[in-house]
Amino acid sequence: MSMKHLLAGLVIVLLSAVSSAPLFSQGAAVNVASFANPNLPNGDLAQGGMFTVFASNIGPASLAQATSFPLPTELGGTSVQVAVGGQTLDCIMVFSVGGQAAAILPSATPLGNGTMTVRFNGQVRATFSVTVVAHSFGIFSINQQGNGPGVVTDASAFLPNTVLNAANPGEAWIIWGTGLGAVQGDEAGGPLPGALPYSIKVFVGDKEAQVIAGSRSGCCAGVDQVAFFVPEDISGCYVPLYVVVEGVTSNFATMAIAPSGDFCSEPGLGLTPNLLSQAQQTGGISFGSINLARQRISFSAGATQ
């Protein structure tokens, strides 16, 4: 997979979130990858991170998306401003439609509590409180809801991790997300690739992985990548995966790992290498399951007078 195709895939993941994202109350901004609730410890907005806003009537009826650099501060009539520490900054727009918009929080945004204002066609449509922090990493997920299989690729060909393309211990893989931290430069002008000097830890299952590097990606503005080596002695089709940046824990995703070869194994779910090989050859498989349960209920009835 080329970097061009990877970028296209990430854009599809991002834009698919327009229709499949979790519902939030009127006026909320969340990490576009994790969708972590603003009330959670990892629900604040990171400098330089991409976020999505939910509110009524903040965008056009048809999707408007930024397709070239420099990225605009108004898109389809939608604009987002953030006021923190006595400064008001325009956020960098990514897409806008109906009740949702996505933007990049400028790296120069001061840290602390502030106010976000969303306008559509010049009219204020939503105003709500936000907290800006240095780091709040979110892992992109395949289902565009911040959980389940993550957007993870091998470090050489950028092929996505799946049950048919499992990682092997010792291999280098890349986690894709946003919110790693601030960068220097004009984020609206184009990608700003480069390693970021932050404390980054990756956990795969119950093991801490060796981190190769954490950096802003060269594929797109506001998107980060964390490269790591897959730990030894761990396998499964849905191994838990999460990242800790300067003590802040990301959302939890999963990845497929096999001791060797391309096919993972999850016997408890009926997924075996042979079955997955068959699926790859035939284009699909059909299987069913039977669940049996036994329930025993006892109670004591008091004597009647």
Buried (B, 14 or more C-beta within 10 A) or exposed (E): EEEEEBBEBBBEBBBBBBEEBEEBEEBBBBBBBBBBEBEEEBBBBBBBBBBBBBBEBBBBEEBBBBEEBEBBBBBBBBBBBBBBEEEEBBBBBBBBBBBBBBBBBBBEBBBEEBEBBBBBBEEEBBBBEBBBBBBBBBBBBBBBBBBEBBBBBBBEEBEBBBBBBBBBBEBBBBBBBBBBBBBEEBBBEBBBEBEBEBEBBBBBBEBEBEBBEBBBBBBBBBBBBBBBBBBEEBBBBBBEBBBBBBEBBBBBBBBBBBEEEBBBBBEEEEBBBEBBBEBBEEEEEEEEEEEEEEEEEEEEEEEEE
